[in-house]
């Protein structure tokens, strides 16, 4: 990040930490770790995502960027919507990468201006922080695997957001092929619908009715934490939860097939043992 802009973005009162530019400074991150996030689900999710990102930067002894992103997380924890990084605040020499980042940011801004932060807050927060991660890693320019990972995770999150937006925005699903799929996301180690997930299920029920109740496949997944046998059962419970909710919403039971695939086919490929919200889901497929 451009040095002068970085200092301005993370400058702390001298009485708190002395100077935010000193190596070893962790003032914002320390405060963030002890702060209970409030406000909308989206800003709370942003706070958690930025806390994890800032901590990873601290562990790499990148004090400046750790403080910068911890400050964004701290602002988000108080309900403030913080914007994704501005590219002119960073020194990115790779012109092709810069152009791709500009395109990615435009897509992200469009998603943030839609109902995505309300509809899928955790997924949208992941997209924003993974974008910032991509920018920061591209600015450094030498950790090729980290650049690729941040870029991949950002695009996966954004693709999922946009796919769902197209489905929800469709005024009438006259043919089953109009609706390709929905994704219903779950909290860690849970098989209970969140309020956001319940809204998605309601959209599925409406789309199924409009399409004449075709046979739907409900495929449950988990993230990569835990044993395979446990996750297979958890993924099936999630699929059954969605099935039960759809039946309650009027979808005929014989039109719903639930299955669990555990840790397989993750949306975001992570190391084993990593919690990843995008992988904790039930995929709803319409025939097409």
Backbone bond lengths (Angstrom), bond angles and torsions (degrees), N, CA, C in turn:
res aa  C-N    CA-C-N  psi(-1)  N-CA   C-N-CA  omega(-1)  CA-C   N-CA-C  phi
1 X - - - 1.460 - - 1.515 109.06 -
2 X 1.331 116.37 146.91 1.448 119.25 179.02 1.521 109.54 -59.02
3 X 1.312 116.60 126.65 1.455 122.06 -166.28 1.514 112.85 -58.79
4 X 1.343 117.73 -45.95 1.456 119.89 -177.40 1.520 111.59 -63.94
5 X 1.339 116.24 -38.75 1.452 119.97 179.84 1.518 110.82 -71.23
6 X 1.329 116.76 -34.62 1.449 120.27 178.77 1.516 110.83 -63.79
7 X 1.321 117.58 -45.28 1.460 120.51 -179.59 1.515 110.60 -62.58
8 X 1.327 116.84 -38.86 1.459 119.62 179.90 1.516 111.04 -67.11
9 X 1.337 116.88 -32.56 1.458 120.02 -175.05 1.509 112.86 -78.90
10 X 1.333 118.45 -23.17 1.459 119.90 -175.83 1.514 113.24 -120.79
11 X 1.325 118.65 8.92 1.453 120.21 -177.60 1.514 111.01 -60.79
12 X 1.331 116.73 128.31 1.451 123.10 179.78 1.516 109.89 -112.15
13 X 1.359 118.07 155.64 1.454 119.27 173.94 1.524 110.85 -57.31
14 X 1.322 116.61 141.57 1.457 120.51 -178.45 1.515 111.73 -60.71
15 X 1.325 116.76 -29.25 1.455 119.69 -178.78 1.513 112.64 -70.72
16 X 1.369 116.80 -15.43 1.453 119.88 -178.16 1.518 111.59 -89.40
17 X 1.330 116.03 -55.48 1.464 118.49 -175.59 1.513 112.90 -134.11
18 X 1.297 119.00 3.43 1.455 120.13 -179.23 1.496 110.41 91.97
19 X 1.326 117.90 -70.98 1.469 121.31 176.30 1.508 108.22 -160.97
20 X 1.323 116.24 127.90 1.459 119.94 -175.06 1.511 112.76 -67.75
21 X 1.343 118.19 -13.56 1.453 119.90 -178.17 1.527 112.25 -87.08
22 X 1.343 117.84 -8.82 1.451 119.74 -179.92 1.529 110.53 -70.91
23 X 1.339 117.80 136.77 1.467 119.95 172.79 1.530 110.27 -57.50
24 X 1.310 116.17 138.39 1.455 120.69 -179.71 1.511 114.06 95.13
25 X 1.330 117.85 -7.22 1.454 121.00 179.76 1.530 110.43 -69.91
26 X 1.328 115.57 129.96 1.469 120.17 -179.76 1.525 111.62 -135.44
27 X 1.325 117.95 22.78 1.457 121.46 -172.82 1.507 114.92 -54.80
28 X 1.324 117.70 -53.32 1.453 120.52 -178.48 1.528 111.12 -64.92
29 X 1.325 116.46 -41.22 1.459 119.88 -178.79 1.525 110.60 -65.32
30 X 1.322 117.34 -42.32 1.460 120.38 177.72 1.520 111.26 -60.17
31 X 1.323 116.22 -42.65 1.462 119.99 179.47 1.527 111.11 -66.82
32 X 1.328 115.83 -40.64 1.458 120.15 -179.42 1.524 111.30 -61.62
33 X 1.315 116.56 -39.31 1.463 121.07 -178.26 1.523 112.62 -64.73
34 X 1.317 117.06 -24.33 1.466 120.50 -177.92 1.532 112.13 -104.65
35 X 1.321 117.21 6.36 1.458 121.49 -178.13 1.529 110.49 -99.46
36 X 1.311 116.82 132.36 1.457 121.95 174.67 1.526 108.76 -87.74
37 X 1.312 116.14 118.77 1.463 120.64 -176.58 1.521 110.92 -67.02
38 X 1.319 115.65 139.34 1.457 122.14 176.96 1.526 108.49 -126.45
39 X 1.329 115.55 179.63 1.451 119.04 177.31 1.509 112.49 91.16
40 X 1.331 117.53 -165.83 1.471 121.95 -177.10 1.529 111.97 -62.03
41 X 1.315 115.60 159.32 1.465 120.32 -179.73 1.521 111.87 -58.65
42 X 1.333 116.93 -33.89 1.461 119.96 -178.65 1.528 111.78 -65.73
43 X 1.335 117.83 -47.88 1.459 119.21 -178.70 1.531 110.74 -68.90
44 X 1.324 117.17 -32.31 1.460 119.01 175.16 1.532 110.45 -63.76
45 X 1.335 115.74 -42.87 1.461 119.93 178.07 1.524 110.97 -64.65
46 X 1.340 116.55 -39.87 1.470 120.26 175.98 1.520 110.96 -58.63
47 X 1.328 115.98 -43.88 1.457 120.85 -179.35 1.526 111.10 -58.36
48 X 1.328 116.63 -46.14 1.470 120.49 -179.83 1.525 111.23 -65.39
49 X 1.320 117.05 -41.78 1.469 120.75 -178.63 1.535 110.74 -65.91
50 X 1.344 116.69 -43.10 1.459 119.40 179.63 1.523 111.20 -68.00
51 X 1.320 117.04 -33.76 1.469 119.72 177.89 1.527 110.46 -62.08
52 X 1.345 116.05 -44.34 1.463 119.68 179.17 1.524 111.14 -65.26
53 X 1.337 116.83 -40.67 1.467 120.68 -179.99 1.522 110.67 -66.52
54 X 1.331 117.09 -44.11 1.464 120.60 179.88 1.525 111.01 -63.37
55 X 1.320 115.98 -37.66 1.461 119.40 178.55 1.529 111.16 -66.09
56 X 1.336 116.62 -39.08 1.465 119.24 178.53 1.523 110.82 -64.77
57 X 1.338 117.18 -36.43 1.455 120.56 176.75 1.522 111.14 -67.65
58 X 1.331 116.62 -38.65 1.471 120.14 177.50 1.519 110.67 -62.27
59 X 1.335 116.07 -40.99 1.460 119.57 -179.14 1.529 111.90 -65.90
60 X 1.335 116.14 -21.54 1.465 120.54 175.82 1.535 111.68 -94.60
61 X 1.349 115.53 9.45 1.471 122.99 179.37 1.528 112.82 62.98
62 X 1.319 115.64 26.58 1.454 120.53 175.84 1.535 107.01 -94.50
63 X 1.334 114.99 77.11 1.457 121.29 -171.60 1.527 112.34 -62.53
64 X 1.327 116.92 -41.44 1.451 120.64 -176.29 1.534 111.62 -61.39
65 X 1.321 115.80 -53.69 1.459 119.13 -178.15 1.522 111.99 -69.61
66 X 1.319 117.38 -32.93 1.459 119.79 175.43 1.518 110.66 -58.47
67 X 1.339 116.75 -44.94 1.463 120.89 178.91 1.529 111.59 -66.05
68 X 1.314 115.75 -40.56 1.467 120.32 -179.11 1.526 111.06 -59.52
69 X 1.332 116.74 -49.51 1.460 119.79 -176.76 1.527 112.06 -77.31
70 X 1.332 117.09 -27.84 1.468 118.97 173.45 1.520 110.70 -64.61
71 X 1.352 116.55 -36.91 1.463 120.13 178.42 1.535 110.04 -64.54
72 X 1.313 117.09 -39.55 1.466 119.68 176.85 1.527 110.19 -63.44
73 X 1.323 116.13 -41.20 1.456 120.08 178.07 1.514 112.16 -64.51
74 X 1.325 116.29 -38.30 1.469 120.60 179.58 1.522 110.49 -66.42
75 X 1.325 116.99 -42.44 1.466 120.23 176.50 1.531 110.47 -61.31
76 X 1.325 116.15 -43.85 1.462 120.25 179.94 1.526 111.12 -64.05
77 X 1.325 117.32 -33.39 1.463 120.56 -178.51 1.520 112.16 -64.21
78 X 1.331 116.73 -20.77 1.463 121.33 178.31 1.531 111.67 -95.53
79 X 1.333 116.53 10.51 1.459 120.51 177.50 1.512 114.45 91.39
80 X 1.334 117.42 6.18 1.460 121.38 179.88 1.524 110.30 -84.30
81 X 1.324 116.38 131.60 1.462 120.33 176.17 1.524 108.18 -81.80
82 X 1.315 116.85 116.96 1.466 121.09 178.88 1.522 108.49 -101.59
83 X 1.312 115.94 144.36 1.460 120.55 -176.31 1.528 111.34 -84.38
84 X 1.334 116.48 154.97 1.462 119.31 171.04 1.524 109.78 -63.96
85 X 1.306 116.59 162.06 1.456 121.98 -174.31 1.531 112.55 -58.80
86 X 1.346 114.55 142.89 1.455 122.03 172.35 1.533 108.39 -87.07
87 X 1.302 117.52 127.86 1.463 120.65 -173.86 1.520 112.91 -66.67
88 X 1.351 117.57 -27.26 1.460 117.99 179.95 1.521 112.98 -75.42
89 X 1.347 116.71 -2.02 1.462 120.56 173.90 1.526 111.68 -88.30
90 X 1.326 116.41 -2.41 1.466 120.91 -174.89 1.529 109.74 -125.70
91 X 1.306 115.97 157.30 1.469 121.98 178.66 1.518 108.91 -105.26
92 X 1.315 117.18 94.78 1.454 122.49 -179.32 1.521 107.90 -112.69
93 X 1.316 115.70 112.14 1.460 121.54 -173.87 1.526 113.04 -82.87
94 X 1.321 116.32 -28.53 1.463 120.71 -177.30 1.534 108.64 -73.74
95 X 1.318 116.79 107.39 1.469 121.44 -175.12 1.524 112.38 -64.81
96 X 1.325 116.32 -38.05 1.462 119.72 179.46 1.524 110.40 -65.92
97 X 1.328 115.79 -43.02 1.463 119.87 178.52 1.517 110.79 -65.24
98 X 1.332 116.64 -38.80 1.462 120.42 179.26 1.528 111.02 -62.91
99 X 1.317 116.62 -41.88 1.462 120.45 178.67 1.523 110.95 -63.48
100 X 1.329 116.18 -39.66 1.459 119.61 179.26 1.526 110.80 -68.50
101 X 1.322 116.75 -37.28 1.463 120.77 176.66 1.530 111.19 -64.72
102 X 1.316 116.95 -38.18 1.465 120.56 178.05 1.527 110.75 -63.93
103 X 1.325 115.94 -42.80 1.467 120.06 177.82 1.524 110.68 -64.04
104 X 1.329 115.37 -42.93 1.458 120.22 179.02 1.511 112.08 -62.67
105 X 1.316 116.75 -40.22 1.465 119.85 -179.62 1.526 110.88 -66.50
106 X 1.312 117.38 -39.02 1.461 120.51 178.44 1.525 110.64 -61.83
107 X 1.330 117.03 -41.87 1.462 120.62 176.50 1.522 111.49 -64.47
108 X 1.332 115.95 -41.04 1.463 120.57 -179.93 1.519 111.26 -64.65
109 X 1.331 117.19 -44.57 1.466 120.91 179.10 1.523 110.52 -60.16
110 X 1.322 116.90 -39.23 1.464 120.78 177.87 1.523 110.76 -63.39
111 X 1.331 116.40 -41.78 1.467 120.22 178.46 1.522 111.15 -65.64
112 X 1.332 116.74 -40.15 1.465 120.74 -179.96 1.524 111.52 -66.57
113 X 1.331 116.73 -29.06 1.467 120.97 179.73 1.524 111.99 -82.02
114 X 1.324 117.36 -9.87 1.458 121.55 178.69 1.531 109.49 -88.75
115 X 1.319 116.44 -164.01 1.463 119.24 177.61 1.525 112.88 -88.99
116 X 1.333 116.86 9.69 1.464 120.38 -178.40 1.530 113.38 -58.21
117 X 1.361 120.14 -42.91 1.468 118.55 179.19 1.524 113.39 -59.68
118 X 1.327 117.25 -27.81 1.463 120.56 177.44 1.520 111.62 -87.86
119 X 1.329 116.26 -39.08 1.464 121.55 -175.23 1.518 112.30 -75.79
120 X 1.323 116.88 -45.20 1.474 121.39 179.52 1.537 108.20 -134.23
121 X 1.326 117.66 71.39 1.470 120.69 -173.10 1.523 113.94 -61.33
122 X 1.331 117.57 -42.67 1.466 119.63 -177.86 1.522 111.03 -66.17
123 X 1.315 116.48 -42.57 1.460 120.86 179.99 1.523 111.13 -65.13
124 X 1.337 116.36 -40.27 1.463 120.46 -179.89 1.527 110.91 -68.15
125 X 1.332 116.66 -39.31 1.473 120.21 176.39 1.523 110.65 -63.41
126 X 1.311 116.67 -40.23 1.468 120.30 177.17 1.523 110.50 -60.27
127 X 1.330 116.43 -44.00 1.467 120.33 179.94 1.522 110.44 -59.51
128 X 1.338 117.60 -45.73 1.463 119.95 -177.38 1.523 112.04 -64.98
129 X 1.316 116.98 -46.34 1.469 119.34 -176.11 1.526 110.75 -71.73
130 X 1.323 117.72 -34.98 1.467 119.19 176.01 1.531 110.54 -67.01
131 X 1.334 116.91 -32.01 1.462 119.38 174.54 1.526 109.85 -64.51
132 X 1.322 116.97 -47.66 1.465 120.42 178.36 1.527 110.73 -59.68
133 X 1.323 116.01 -38.32 1.467 120.94 176.79 1.527 110.15 -61.54
134 X 1.313 116.33 -44.08 1.471 120.96 178.91 1.528 110.27 -61.01
135 X 1.327 116.78 -45.67 1.468 120.78 178.99 1.522 110.57 -59.28
136 X 1.319 116.22 -49.15 1.474 120.79 -176.79 1.526 111.49 -62.77
137 X 1.331 116.33 -42.93 1.462 119.79 -179.46 1.526 111.32 -69.60
138 X 1.343 116.96 -36.68 1.462 120.15 178.33 1.514 110.83 -67.97
139 X 1.327 117.26 -33.61 1.454 121.89 176.06 1.524 110.40 -61.82
140 X 1.331 116.43 -44.16 1.471 119.70 177.32 1.522 110.43 -66.82
141 X 1.333 114.92 -44.60 1.453 120.43 167.13 1.512 118.71 80.20
142 X 1.325 117.66 3.82 1.479 116.51 -175.40 1.522 113.91 -120.72
143 X 1.324 118.61 -18.62 1.459 120.90 179.06 1.531 108.61 -90.59
144 X 1.313 114.82 83.52 1.461 121.15 -171.37 1.524 111.77 -59.69
145 X 1.324 117.48 -42.42 1.460 120.47 -178.94 1.528 111.11 -65.20
146 X 1.334 117.13 -38.75 1.463 120.70 -179.75 1.530 110.82 -69.14
147 X 1.322 116.58 -39.79 1.469 120.04 175.78 1.519 109.94 -58.37
148 X 1.334 115.53 -48.18 1.457 120.44 -178.24 1.525 111.83 -63.03
149 X 1.333 116.88 -39.52 1.463 120.62 -178.52 1.523 111.39 -66.55
150 X 1.329 117.28 -44.79 1.467 120.43 179.36 1.521 110.61 -64.10
151 X 1.325 116.09 -43.68 1.462 120.53 178.92 1.525 110.62 -61.85
152 X 1.319 116.74 -46.45 1.468 121.39 -178.91 1.527 111.13 -60.94
153 X 1.324 116.85 -46.85 1.465 120.44 -177.42 1.528 111.34 -66.88
154 X 1.333 116.55 -37.31 1.470 119.89 176.84 1.520 110.68 -62.87
155 X 1.324 116.72 -49.46 1.462 120.21 -177.30 1.523 111.84 -65.12
156 X 1.338 116.85 -36.34 1.464 119.78 177.97 1.522 110.98 -64.01
157 X 1.329 116.52 -43.42 1.467 120.31 179.24 1.518 110.87 -65.53
158 X 1.325 116.16 -44.25 1.459 120.05 -177.77 1.524 111.37 -67.48
159 X 1.322 116.53 -39.81 1.469 119.59 177.55 1.528 110.49 -60.19
160 X 1.336 116.50 -41.41 1.466 120.43 179.95 1.521 111.03 -65.28
161 X 1.325 117.09 -41.37 1.470 121.38 178.45 1.518 110.40 -61.96
162 X 1.319 116.27 -47.76 1.465 120.33 -177.49 1.521 111.63 -66.87
163 X 1.339 117.01 -37.54 1.459 119.92 179.09 1.519 110.71 -62.57
164 X 1.325 116.72 -43.54 1.461 120.19 179.66 1.523 110.94 -68.65
165 X 1.334 117.27 -36.84 1.461 120.20 179.79 1.517 110.76 -61.20
166 X 1.319 117.18 -41.14 1.458 120.81 179.41 1.522 111.36 -64.55
167 X 1.332 115.36 -38.10 1.452 119.69 -179.30 1.522 110.68 -68.76
168 X 1.341 116.51 -48.19 1.458 121.15 -177.64 1.519 111.02 -65.90
169 X 1.344 116.31 -34.71 1.454 120.00 -176.15 1.522 113.07 -76.20
170 X 1.337 117.73 -16.19 1.459 119.98 -178.43 1.519 109.82 -62.12
171 X 1.349 118.81 120.94 1.460 120.87 -174.67 1.524 113.40 -65.83
172 X 1.318 117.01 -38.49 1.459 120.29 -179.09 1.522 109.27 -147.90
173 X 1.328 115.74 127.21 1.459 119.77 178.65 1.522 108.24 -93.93
174 X 1.316 116.23 82.88 1.462 120.69 -175.92 1.510 110.55 -69.40
175 X 1.327 116.64 -37.39 1.452 121.89 179.21 1.521 108.85 -119.14
176 X 1.312 118.61 146.54 1.451 120.77 178.81 1.521 113.00 -55.19
177 X 1.339 116.94 -32.12 1.462 119.55 -176.95 1.520 112.61 -68.30
178 X 1.362 117.25 -16.58 1.462 119.53 177.67 1.525 110.03 -61.80
179 X 1.327 115.11 -35.67 1.465 120.35 -179.01 1.515 108.20 -105.90
180 X 1.292 116.34 112.80 1.460 120.04 -179.86 1.519 110.91 -79.61
181 X 1.349 116.52 -52.55 1.451 117.72 -177.51 1.521 110.21 -169.10
182 X 1.329 115.09 158.30 1.455 123.85 170.35 1.520 107.77 -120.81
183 X 1.319 116.35 156.85 1.455 121.15 172.51 1.524 108.94 -126.25
184 X 1.316 116.46 129.11 1.460 123.01 179.04 1.528 107.13 -111.26
185 X 1.336 117.01 119.82 1.457 121.18 -173.34 1.532 111.64 -99.10
186 X 1.327 115.50 150.45 1.457 122.27 -175.91 1.530 111.16 -125.42
187 X 1.333 115.48 155.21 1.454 120.75 173.50 1.520 109.88 -72.26
188 X 1.322 115.86 164.39 1.464 121.43 -177.18 1.526 111.31 -59.41
189 X 1.329 115.39 128.38 1.463 123.74 175.34 1.535 112.35 60.64
190 X 1.332 117.11 25.08 1.452 121.14 -178.92 1.523 110.73 -120.87
191 X 1.335 114.91 153.23 1.457 120.87 174.47 1.523 110.25 -124.80
192 X 1.326 116.54 19.31 1.461 122.75 179.49 1.517 109.57 -99.97
193 X 1.329 116.87 140.53 1.454 120.96 179.79 1.526 110.84 -69.86
194 X 1.323 116.35 131.89 1.455 120.86 169.95 1.535 108.14 -79.89
195 X 1.331 118.93 166.99 1.472 119.50 176.27 1.521 112.69 -56.55
196 X 1.345 116.70 -39.00 1.465 119.95 179.00 1.529 110.65 -66.26
197 X 1.343 115.99 -40.75 1.462 119.80 179.76 1.523 111.05 -65.84
198 X 1.326 117.07 -36.70 1.465 120.96 179.32 1.528 110.76 -62.81
199 X 1.339 116.86 -35.06 1.461 120.27 177.59 1.526 110.85 -66.30
200 X 1.322 115.81 -40.35 1.467 119.37 178.30 1.521 110.29 -64.00
201 X 1.341 116.82 -42.14 1.467 120.45 178.86 1.529 110.30 -61.07
202 X 1.328 116.85 -39.45 1.472 120.03 177.07 1.521 110.95 -62.08
203 X 1.335 116.60 -39.04 1.464 120.32 176.64 1.528 111.23 -64.51
204 X 1.341 115.80 -39.08 1.467 120.03 178.08 1.528 110.02 -62.40
205 X 1.329 115.94 -45.14 1.466 119.81 -178.77 1.524 111.07 -60.44
206 X 1.322 116.72 -41.94 1.468 120.42 179.34 1.527 110.53 -65.70
207 X 1.335 115.99 -44.42 1.460 119.62 179.77 1.523 111.08 -63.13
208 X 1.335 116.37 -38.00 1.462 120.38 178.92 1.527 110.56 -65.09
209 X 1.321 116.33 -42.14 1.472 120.45 178.53 1.521 110.61 -63.16
210 X 1.343 116.85 -46.50 1.464 121.18 -179.35 1.526 111.67 -62.34
211 X 1.338 115.69 -30.25 1.464 120.15 -178.02 1.526 112.31 -88.41
212 X 1.341 117.42 3.33 1.461 119.62 178.82 1.507 114.06 82.75
213 X 1.312 116.25 24.69 1.470 123.44 178.75 1.526 113.46 54.36
214 X 1.343 115.84 64.27 1.465 118.66 173.15 1.531 109.50 -72.23
215 X 1.298 117.24 168.75 1.470 120.15 177.99 1.521 108.98 -75.13
216 X 1.335 116.83 126.65 1.464 122.92 -177.74 1.515 110.30 -108.54
217 X 1.316 115.39 141.90 1.466 121.72 173.33 1.522 108.84 -100.43
218 X 1.322 116.58 126.66 1.459 122.53 178.40 1.519 107.52 -111.68
219 X 1.323 116.25 108.55 1.464 121.21 -171.93 1.521 109.16 -113.14
220 X 1.330 116.50 114.22 1.453 121.30 -177.42 1.515 112.29 -90.89
221 X 1.340 115.34 146.28 1.464 122.07 178.56 1.533 110.01 -138.77
222 X 1.318 115.50 164.27 1.466 122.20 173.12 1.521 108.50 -127.56
223 X 1.338 115.28 172.78 1.459 117.46 169.60 1.527 108.31 -82.28
224 X 1.300 117.47 -168.78 1.469 120.34 -170.89 1.526 112.95 -98.01
225 X 1.337 116.26 26.89 1.461 121.14 177.10 1.524 108.92 -98.20
226 X 1.327 117.67 130.31 1.458 120.71 175.02 1.514 113.91 100.54
227 X 1.337 114.40 177.26 1.458 121.12 -177.07 1.527 111.50 -80.01
228 X 1.316 114.82 153.49 1.463 120.71 -177.05 1.528 111.82 -59.71
229 X 1.326 116.94 -43.36 1.464 119.67 -176.73 1.522 111.09 -64.32
230 X 1.326 117.00 -41.94 1.459 120.29 179.37 1.526 110.55 -65.18
231 X 1.311 116.36 -43.67 1.456 120.28 -177.61 1.516 112.54 -68.30
232 X 1.313 117.24 -31.20 1.468 119.71 175.87 1.522 110.40 -62.86
233 X 1.338 115.94 -42.45 1.468 120.21 178.62 1.532 111.18 -68.85
234 X 1.354 116.83 -41.14 1.457 120.74 -179.66 1.525 110.88 -64.02
235 X 1.325 116.11 -41.85 1.472 119.04 -179.72 1.521 111.30 -64.49
236 X 1.325 116.77 -36.25 1.465 119.86 177.83 1.527 110.43 -69.23
237 X 1.334 117.68 -39.08 1.468 120.48 177.48 1.524 110.24 -60.78
238 X 1.315 116.87 -39.28 1.469 120.20 177.95 1.522 110.93 -63.94
239 X 1.319 116.49 -43.46 1.465 119.62 178.49 1.529 110.58 -63.93
240 X 1.325 117.15 -39.44 1.464 121.12 178.75 1.529 111.03 -67.89
241 X 1.338 117.19 -33.65 1.464 120.78 176.36 1.523 110.41 -61.29
242 X 1.327 116.04 -45.70 1.471 120.40 178.90 1.529 109.80 -65.55
243 X 1.317 116.93 -40.54 1.470 120.68 179.36 1.529 110.56 -60.79
244 X 1.326 116.61 -46.69 1.467 120.87 -180.00 1.522 111.12 -60.95
245 X 1.336 116.44 -41.78 1.469 120.94 -179.83 1.526 111.01 -66.28
246 X 1.321 117.18 -37.97 1.464 120.45 179.26 1.532 111.03 -68.93
247 X 1.329 116.52 -38.50 1.465 119.43 177.01 1.524 109.79 -62.95
248 X 1.331 116.07 -42.24 1.463 120.58 178.07 1.521 111.49 -62.82
249 X 1.333 116.45 -27.57 1.470 121.30 179.97 1.522 112.21 -86.70
250 X 1.337 117.50 1.35 1.456 120.07 174.54 1.512 116.39 108.20
251 X 1.329 117.80 -0.62 1.466 119.91 178.80 1.533 108.43 -78.00
252 X 1.323 118.86 127.84 1.472 120.39 -179.79 1.524 111.85 -58.62
253 X 1.314 115.68 136.12 1.466 120.88 -175.93 1.522 112.28 -60.27
254 X 1.351 115.80 -34.59 1.463 118.00 -177.38 1.524 113.23 -74.81
255 X 1.346 117.06 -1.46 1.454 120.54 177.12 1.526 111.83 -99.83
256 X 1.332 117.45 6.48 1.466 122.01 -174.72 1.523 110.75 -123.66
257 X 1.312 116.58 125.32 1.458 122.17 177.66 1.525 108.50 -120.74
258 X 1.321 116.44 119.37 1.472 121.20 -177.42 1.524 110.54 -107.06
259 X 1.313 115.03 140.33 1.463 120.51 175.21 1.524 109.60 -148.39
260 X 1.323 116.08 156.75 1.458 120.96 178.24 1.517 110.99 -119.43
261 X 1.332 115.60 132.52 1.465 120.15 -179.85 1.522 112.98 -116.92
262 X 1.330 116.27 11.83 1.453 120.39 172.57 1.509 114.72 58.28
263 X 1.331 116.03 -128.67 1.464 123.00 -173.68 1.528 112.43 -87.87
264 X 1.310 118.01 2.44 1.461 120.12 -176.28 1.522 111.29 -76.20
265 X 1.304 116.01 160.74 1.475 124.14 172.53 1.529 113.74 53.23
266 X 1.332 119.13 49.75 1.466 119.45 179.32 1.525 112.05 -65.43
267 X 1.338 116.25 142.17 1.461 120.25 174.86 1.523 109.55 -66.07
268 X 1.336 115.09 -44.44 1.462 121.67 177.29 1.518 107.61 -110.83
269 X 1.306 116.61 117.16 1.459 120.38 -179.06 1.531 109.37 -76.65
270 X 1.325 115.50 119.15 1.461 121.61 -179.97 1.515 109.50 -127.07
271 X 1.322 114.88 170.98 1.454 119.76 172.38 1.528 108.85 -70.79
272 X 1.321 116.81 155.88 1.449 120.72 177.81 1.525 109.73 -61.05
273 X 1.337 116.63 135.94 1.452 120.78 179.88 1.512 114.69 95.15
274 X 1.330 117.71 -1.00 1.469 121.53 -177.91 1.535 110.08 -93.61
275 X 1.336 115.83 129.53 1.465 120.72 175.54 1.530 109.18 -77.38
276 X 1.311 116.27 126.47 1.457 120.64 -179.78 1.536 109.29 -139.52
277 X 1.336 118.23 109.67 1.470 121.60 -175.27 1.522 114.28 -55.47
278 X 1.326 117.86 -35.16 1.466 119.87 -176.02 1.522 112.63 -68.75
279 X 1.324 116.87 -21.08 1.466 120.16 -178.78 1.524 112.76 -86.94
280 X 1.323 117.75 -12.76 1.471 121.81 -179.41 1.530 108.14 -92.14
281 X 1.317 117.36 89.63 1.455 118.91 -167.44 1.520 111.69 -153.66
282 X 1.327 114.30 165.21 1.461 122.59 165.87 1.525 106.84 -120.30
283 X 1.291 115.44 123.46 1.463 122.09 178.27 1.525 108.42 -91.47
284 X 1.327 115.86 126.20 1.467 121.79 178.72 1.525 108.49 -105.94
285 X 1.311 115.83 115.25 1.467 119.63 -178.94 1.527 111.08 -108.50
286 X 1.323 114.79 130.24 1.447 122.10 170.42 1.528 108.62 -94.49
287 X 1.307 118.91 148.98 1.470 119.12 176.01 1.511 109.50 -68.46
288 X 1.301 117.44 145.21 1.446 119.15 -179.23 1.514 111.42 -162.83
